[in-house]
Amino acid sequence: MKIKFTSITKTALILVYLVIVAGALVRMTGSGMGCPDWPKCFGYYIPPTDIKELMWSPNRQFGKGQVIIKDEKLWVAKETFITGAEYDASKWEPYTRHDYAEFNAVHTWVEYVNRLIGALAGVAVFAMALASFGFWRKKTNIILLSWLCVFLMGFQAWLGATVVYSVLNPVKITLHMVMALVIVGLILYILDRSKELTHQLVVFKYDKLFRNLLIISIALTLIQVVLGTQVRQFVDERVKMLGHENMNQVMDNPIINFYFHRTFSFVVVGVNAWLYLRNKKLSLGYSKVSWVLWLLVFEIASGVAMYYLNFPFGSQTIHLVMAALLFGVQFYLILESRRSAKVILNS
């Protein structure tokens, strides 16, 4: 089981990142309310593809919990029944979580796929937790951390539900994103710890300044993520007000956080360039520092495209996903430097 643990953990990590990608696509397409209820979608396990499926009609069977749109409101079937010739209000109860009652097939299925990938990621994390029992005799914290990850995935699913119930409250969206990064970091730590116990790791040279710069760099990335989420909130509100046909006006008179976010990127690049040069000068061996620079190139390029090219298709998704990947690589670099520090202390 220990041999398979690394593969299972890597699979869980990939699926969690796919959830982040799917979530970015949800935001890019404005599909966050594609499924107005949770965990089902309009009361279905497999969501509708046509508005007719959500309209009342005579001589039709509805299952308990299924949803219809009537008078611009959502109504939920109290029980399983077959409709008569006339609408019977006593068979339905209003959906009280929120008053959003719109259907768009594309949005619904984008959100539904997001939830499916989230469920698959949850299964993979649960499998990782089960496989962690292979380390029972090692007296390690891998088992505890793996089950903590299961709990956090459940908490993340609950957060996803609250995002829907709040009709995409910006604070809850930000918390949802940050929690995804916390889960990524935890899985990376579990993966690193398991490799250490099975002697699959390479130890690099230790440099205190390099390690401190790594910690500063990931802190800067997290600040950028928070600032970027606030900018994204502004963009979403402007798009909702102006419409997608007026994307060239979205960034007229942006909020002050946009300027902080844009200027702060120079600090982020500077610190990570310093890391790259120090790693190369001292031959420390941290090859993933190059990955960081390439991720920053794509991150900045997508940001420039959004501002100057009026949000071309995919640019928002790339921007968010690059930030998540950047965090993951930086966090793993910290784990690598931590490993080298332990070797110094034990020698």
Secondary structure as a PSIPRED ss2 file (coil, helix, strand):
# PSIPRED VFORMAT (PSIPRED V4.0)

   1 M C   1.000  0.000  0.000
   2 K H   0.000  1.000  0.000
   3 I H   0.000  1.000  0.000
   4 K H   0.000  1.000  0.000
   5 F H   0.000  1.000  0.000
   6 T H   0.000  1.000  0.000
   7 S H   0.000  1.000  0.000
   8 I H   0.000  1.000  0.000
   9 T H   0.000  1.000  0.000
  10 K H   0.000  1.000  0.000
  11 T H   0.000  1.000  0.000
  12 A H   0.000  1.000  0.000
  13 L H   0.000  1.000  0.000
  14 I H   0.000  1.000  0.000
  15 L H   0.000  1.000  0.000
  16 V H   0.000  1.000  0.000
  17 Y H   0.000  1.000  0.000
  18 L H   0.000  1.000  0.000
  19 V H   0.000  1.000  0.000
  20 I H   0.000  1.000  0.000
  21 V H   0.000  1.000  0.000
  22 A H   0.000  1.000  0.000
  23 G H   0.000  1.000  0.000
  24 A H   0.000  1.000  0.000
  25 L H   0.000  1.000  0.000
  26 V H   0.000  1.000  0.000
  27 R H   0.000  1.000  0.000
  28 M H   0.000  1.000  0.000
  29 T H   0.000  1.000  0.000
  30 G C   1.000  0.000  0.000
  31 S C   1.000  0.000  0.000
  32 G C   1.000  0.000  0.000
  33 M C   1.000  0.000  0.000
  34 G C   1.000  0.000  0.000
  35 C C   1.000  0.000  0.000
  36 P C   1.000  0.000  0.000
  37 D C   1.000  0.000  0.000
  38 W C   1.000  0.000  0.000
  39 P C   1.000  0.000  0.000
  40 K C   1.000  0.000  0.000
  41 C E   0.000  0.000  1.000
  42 F C   1.000  0.000  0.000
  43 G C   1.000  0.000  0.000
  44 Y E   0.000  0.000  1.000
  45 Y C   1.000  0.000  0.000
  46 I C   1.000  0.000  0.000
  47 P C   1.000  0.000  0.000
  48 P C   1.000  0.000  0.000
  49 T C   1.000  0.000  0.000
  50 D C   1.000  0.000  0.000
  51 I H   0.000  1.000  0.000
  52 K H   0.000  1.000  0.000
  53 E H   0.000  1.000  0.000
  54 L H   0.000  1.000  0.000
  55 M C   1.000  0.000  0.000
  56 W C   1.000  0.000  0.000
  57 S C   1.000  0.000  0.000
  58 P C   1.000  0.000  0.000
  59 N C   1.000  0.000  0.000
  60 R C   1.000  0.000  0.000
  61 Q E   0.000  0.000  1.000
  62 F E   0.000  0.000  1.000
  63 G C   1.000  0.000  0.000
  64 K C   1.000  0.000  0.000
  65 G C   1.000  0.000  0.000
  66 Q C   1.000  0.000  0.000
  67 V E   0.000  0.000  1.000
  68 I E   0.000  0.000  1.000
  69 I E   0.000  0.000  1.000
  70 K E   0.000  0.000  1.000
  71 D C   1.000  0.000  0.000
  72 E C   1.000  0.000  0.000
  73 K E   0.000  0.000  1.000
  74 L E   0.000  0.000  1.000
  75 W E   0.000  0.000  1.000
  76 V E   0.000  0.000  1.000
  77 A E   0.000  0.000  1.000
  78 K C   1.000  0.000  0.000
  79 E C   1.000  0.000  0.000
  80 T C   1.000  0.000  0.000
  81 F E   0.000  0.000  1.000
  82 I E   0.000  0.000  1.000
  83 T C   1.000  0.000  0.000
  84 G C   1.000  0.000  0.000
  85 A C   1.000  0.000  0.000
  86 E C   1.000  0.000  0.000
  87 Y C   1.000  0.000  0.000
  88 D C   1.000  0.000  0.000
  89 A H   0.000  1.000  0.000
  90 S H   0.000  1.000  0.000
  91 K H   0.000  1.000  0.000
  92 W E   0.000  0.000  1.000
  93 E E   0.000  0.000  1.000
  94 P E   0.000  0.000  1.000
  95 Y C   1.000  0.000  0.000
  96 T C   1.000  0.000  0.000
  97 R C   1.000  0.000  0.000
  98 H C   1.000  0.000  0.000
  99 D C   1.000  0.000  0.000
 100 Y C   1.000  0.000  0.000
 101 A C   1.000  0.000  0.000
 102 E C   1.000  0.000  0.000
 103 F C   1.000  0.000  0.000
 104 N C   1.000  0.000  0.000
 105 A H   0.000  1.000  0.000
 106 V H   0.000  1.000  0.000
 107 H H   0.000  1.000  0.000
 108 T H   0.000  1.000  0.000
 109 W H   0.000  1.000  0.000
 110 V H   0.000  1.000  0.000
 111 E H   0.000  1.000  0.000
 112 Y H   0.000  1.000  0.000
 113 V H   0.000  1.000  0.000
 114 N H   0.000  1.000  0.000
 115 R H   0.000  1.000  0.000
 116 L H   0.000  1.000  0.000
 117 I H   0.000  1.000  0.000
 118 G H   0.000  1.000  0.000
 119 A H   0.000  1.000  0.000
 120 L H   0.000  1.000  0.000
 121 A H   0.000  1.000  0.000
 122 G H   0.000  1.000  0.000
 123 V H   0.000  1.000  0.000
 124 A H   0.000  1.000  0.000
 125 V H   0.000  1.000  0.000
 126 F H   0.000  1.000  0.000
 127 A H   0.000  1.000  0.000
 128 M H   0.000  1.000  0.000
 129 A H   0.000  1.000  0.000
 130 L H   0.000  1.000  0.000
 131 A H   0.000  1.000  0.000
 132 S H   0.000  1.000  0.000
 133 F H   0.000  1.000  0.000
 134 G H   0.000  1.000  0.000
 135 F H   0.000  1.000  0.000
 136 W H   0.000  1.000  0.000
 137 R H   0.000  1.000  0.000
 138 K H   0.000  1.000  0.000
 139 K C   1.000  0.000  0.000
 140 T C   1.000  0.000  0.000
 141 N C   1.000  0.000  0.000
 142 I H   0.000  1.000  0.000
 143 I H   0.000  1.000  0.000
 144 L H   0.000  1.000  0.000
 145 L H   0.000  1.000  0.000
 146 S H   0.000  1.000  0.000
 147 W H   0.000  1.000  0.000
 148 L H   0.000  1.000  0.000
 149 C H   0.000  1.000  0.000
 150 V H   0.000  1.000  0.000
 151 F H   0.000  1.000  0.000
 152 L H   0.000  1.000  0.000
 153 M H   0.000  1.000  0.000
 154 G H   0.000  1.000  0.000
 155 F H   0.000  1.000  0.000
 156 Q H   0.000  1.000  0.000
 157 A H   0.000  1.000  0.000
 158 W H   0.000  1.000  0.000
 159 L H   0.000  1.000  0.000
 160 G H   0.000  1.000  0.000
 161 A H   0.000  1.000  0.000
 162 T H   0.000  1.000  0.000
 163 V H   0.000  1.000  0.000
 164 V H   0.000  1.000  0.000
 165 Y H   0.000  1.000  0.000
 166 S C   1.000  0.000  0.000
 167 V C   1.000  0.000  0.000
 168 L C   1.000  0.000  0.000
 169 N C   1.000  0.000  0.000
 170 P H   0.000  1.000  0.000
 171 V H   0.000  1.000  0.000
 172 K H   0.000  1.000  0.000
 173 I H   0.000  1.000  0.000
 174 T H   0.000  1.000  0.000
 175 L H   0.000  1.000  0.000
 176 H H   0.000  1.000  0.000
 177 M H   0.000  1.000  0.000
 178 V H   0.000  1.000  0.000
 179 M H   0.000  1.000  0.000
 180 A H   0.000  1.000  0.000
 181 L H   0.000  1.000  0.000
 182 V H   0.000  1.000  0.000
 183 I H   0.000  1.000  0.000
 184 V H   0.000  1.000  0.000
 185 G H   0.000  1.000  0.000
 186 L H   0.000  1.000  0.000
 187 I H   0.000  1.000  0.000
 188 L H   0.000  1.000  0.000
 189 Y H   0.000  1.000  0.000
 190 I H   0.000  1.000  0.000
 191 L H   0.000  1.000  0.000
 192 D H   0.000  1.000  0.000
 193 R H   0.000  1.000  0.000
 194 S H   0.000  1.000  0.000
 195 K H   0.000  1.000  0.000
 196 E H   0.000  1.000  0.000
 197 L H   0.000  1.000  0.000
 198 T C   1.000  0.000  0.000
 199 H C   1.000  0.000  0.000
 200 Q C   1.000  0.000  0.000
 201 L C   1.000  0.000  0.000
 202 V C   1.000  0.000  0.000
 203 V C   1.000  0.000  0.000
 204 F C   1.000  0.000  0.000
 205 K C   1.000  0.000  0.000
 206 Y C   1.000  0.000  0.000
 207 D C   1.000  0.000  0.000
 208 K H   0.000  1.000  0.000
 209 L H   0.000  1.000  0.000
 210 F H   0.000  1.000  0.000
 211 R H   0.000  1.000  0.000
 212 N H   0.000  1.000  0.000
 213 L H   0.000  1.000  0.000
 214 L H   0.000  1.000  0.000
 215 I H   0.000  1.000  0.000
 216 I H   0.000  1.000  0.000
 217 S H   0.000  1.000  0.000
 218 I H   0.000  1.000  0.000
 219 A H   0.000  1.000  0.000
 220 L H   0.000  1.000  0.000
 221 T H   0.000  1.000  0.000
 222 L H   0.000  1.000  0.000
 223 I H   0.000  1.000  0.000
 224 Q H   0.000  1.000  0.000
 225 V H   0.000  1.000  0.000
 226 V H   0.000  1.000  0.000
 227 L H   0.000  1.000  0.000
 228 G H   0.000  1.000  0.000
 229 T H   0.000  1.000  0.000
 230 Q H   0.000  1.000  0.000
 231 V H   0.000  1.000  0.000
 232 R H   0.000  1.000  0.000
 233 Q H   0.000  1.000  0.000
 234 F H   0.000  1.000  0.000
 235 V H   0.000  1.000  0.000
 236 D H   0.000  1.000  0.000
 237 E H   0.000  1.000  0.000
 238 R H   0.000  1.000  0.000
 239 V H   0.000  1.000  0.000
 240 K H   0.000  1.000  0.000
 241 M H   0.000  1.000  0.000
 242 L H   0.000  1.000  0.000
 243 G C   1.000  0.000  0.000
 244 H H   0.000  1.000  0.000
 245 E H   0.000  1.000  0.000
 246 N H   0.000  1.000  0.000
 247 M H   0.000  1.000  0.000
 248 N H   0.000  1.000  0.000
 249 Q H   0.000  1.000  0.000
 250 V C   1.000  0.000  0.000
 251 M C   1.000  0.000  0.000
 252 D C   1.000  0.000  0.000
 253 N C   1.000  0.000  0.000
 254 P C   1.000  0.000  0.000
 255 I C   1.000  0.000  0.000
 256 I H   0.000  1.000  0.000
 257 N H   0.000  1.000  0.000
 258 F H   0.000  1.000  0.000
 259 Y H   0.000  1.000  0.000
 260 F H   0.000  1.000  0.000
 261 H H   0.000  1.000  0.000
 262 R H   0.000  1.000  0.000
 263 T H   0.000  1.000  0.000
 264 F H   0.000  1.000  0.000
 265 S H   0.000  1.000  0.000
 266 F H   0.000  1.000  0.000
 267 V H   0.000  1.000  0.000
 268 V H   0.000  1.000  0.000
 269 V H   0.000  1.000  0.000
 270 G H   0.000  1.000  0.000
 271 V H   0.000  1.000  0.000
 272 N H   0.000  1.000  0.000
 273 A H   0.000  1.000  0.000
 274 W H   0.000  1.000  0.000
 275 L H   0.000  1.000  0.000
 276 Y H   0.000  1.000  0.000
 277 L H   0.000  1.000  0.000
 278 R H   0.000  1.000  0.000
 279 N H   0.000  1.000  0.000
 280 K H   0.000  1.000  0.000
 281 K H   0.000  1.000  0.000
 282 L H   0.000  1.000  0.000
 283 S C   1.000  0.000  0.000
 284 L C   1.000  0.000  0.000
 285 G C   1.000  0.000  0.000
 286 Y C   1.000  0.000  0.000
 287 S C   1.000  0.000  0.000
 288 K H   0.000  1.000  0.000
 289 V H   0.000  1.000  0.000
 290 S H   0.000  1.000  0.000
 291 W H   0.000  1.000  0.000
 292 V H   0.000  1.000  0.000
 293 L H   0.000  1.000  0.000
 294 W H   0.000  1.000  0.000
 295 L H   0.000  1.000  0.000
 296 L H   0.000  1.000  0.000
 297 V H   0.000  1.000  0.000
 298 F H   0.000  1.000  0.000
 299 E H   0.000  1.000  0.000
 300 I H   0.000  1.000  0.000
 301 A H   0.000  1.000  0.000
 302 S H   0.000  1.000  0.000
 303 G H   0.000  1.000  0.000
 304 V H   0.000  1.000  0.000
 305 A H   0.000  1.000  0.000
 306 M H   0.000  1.000  0.000
 307 Y H   0.000  1.000  0.000
 308 Y H   0.000  1.000  0.000
 309 L C   1.000  0.000  0.000
 310 N C   1.000  0.000  0.000
 311 F C   1.000  0.000  0.000
 312 P C   1.000  0.000  0.000
 313 F C   1.000  0.000  0.000
 314 G C   1.000  0.000  0.000
 315 S H   0.000  1.000  0.000
 316 Q H   0.000  1.000  0.000
 317 T H   0.000  1.000  0.000
 318 I H   0.000  1.000  0.000
 319 H H   0.000  1.000  0.000
 320 L H   0.000  1.000  0.000
 321 V H   0.000  1.000  0.000
 322 M H   0.000  1.000  0.000
 323 A H   0.000  1.000  0.000
 324 A H   0.000  1.000  0.000
 325 L H   0.000  1.000  0.000
 326 L H   0.000  1.000  0.000
 327 F H   0.000  1.000  0.000
 328 G H   0.000  1.000  0.000
 329 V H   0.000  1.000  0.000
 330 Q H   0.000  1.000  0.000
 331 F H   0.000  1.000  0.000
 332 Y H   0.000  1.000  0.000
 333 L H   0.000  1.000  0.000
 334 I H   0.000  1.000  0.000
 335 L H   0.000  1.000  0.000
 336 E H   0.000  1.000  0.000
 337 S H   0.000  1.000  0.000
 338 R H   0.000  1.000  0.000
 339 R H   0.000  1.000  0.000
 340 S H   0.000  1.000  0.000
 341 A H   0.000  1.000  0.000
 342 K H   0.000  1.000  0.000
 343 V H   0.000  1.000  0.000
 344 I H   0.000  1.000  0.000
 345 L H   0.000  1.000  0.000
 346 N H   0.000  1.000  0.000
 347 S C   1.000  0.000  0.000
